[in-house]
Amino acid sequence: MGTSHPNGARPATGRWALPTGPRRAVLIGAVLVVLGIAAFLGVLDSVREKDDLAAVDLPVLHGLAAERSRPLTAVMTAVSLVTGPTILPVVVLLGAIAWGWIGKQRWQALLLAGSMIVSTVVSLTVKTIVHRPRPPLDTMTVAGVETTYSFPSGHTMGTATLLLVVGYLAWIRHPAVKSLVLWLVAILAGTFVVALSRLYLGYHFVTDVTASVALAVAVLGGVVMVDRHRAVRAARVTAAKARDAVGAAPKPVA
C-alpha cells in the first residue's frame, strides 16, 4: 500500500511513479525536442545572417586569445583532449558496458550508447550541411589541428549529451528536487568547462558551442520520450497481468 499524505497530496517526486507520470514525461520529452531544435535554428539563423548572437563570435574569440597563459592553456588542452573523438567514445563504451552488465542496467546502457551515436551522427551531418569554416588560424593555439567544419562543436555536443542523458537516467530512478538541482549544476558546470575550452583554444565560436547545447537538449528529449514510452507500456502490461491474476483467482464458496 502507498504512503498516505495530508489532504490526499502526493510528493512531487512520487508523481513520476503514478500511471499518468510516464505519459506526462513523454510530453515533456517532446517539448525538449521542440525547444532544442528551435534554439538550434535560431542560432543557425544568426550565423547565416551574421547578427544577434553571432555578433559576439569574434569579440569573444579575440578576447579569450588575449588572456591566454601557459598553465591555463595546458588545462584547457587537457579538457579538450579528454572530451574529444579519441578518448570520450572509449569512456562512454566502457561506462555503458559497466552500467549494463555489471550494474544490471542494460536498458539504461543502451539508451546512453544510442544517444551518443545519435549525437555524433547529428553533429557530423550538420557540419557537412552548414559548411562553416573554423576560426582564423592565428587565433588557434595549434593551427591546423582541427580539420572538420566548425558548426556545431562536436566536443561540446558530445559532452552535453553525455551529461544530460546520464543525469536523467540516474535521476529518474530516485527523482527528487534536491538531486535534480545537483544534477543540473553538475551538467551546466561540465558543459561550460568543455565549451569554454573550445573557445579559449580558438577552435570554435560562441555560436558553435551554443548550437551544440541546443542539439544535445533535443537528443535528451528523444531519450526521455523513448524511455517514458517504454515505462507506459510496462505499466500497462503489469496492470493487465494483475487483472488477469484477479480474474483467475478462485472465488470463495458461499
Disulfide bonds with the S-S distance in Angstrom:
none
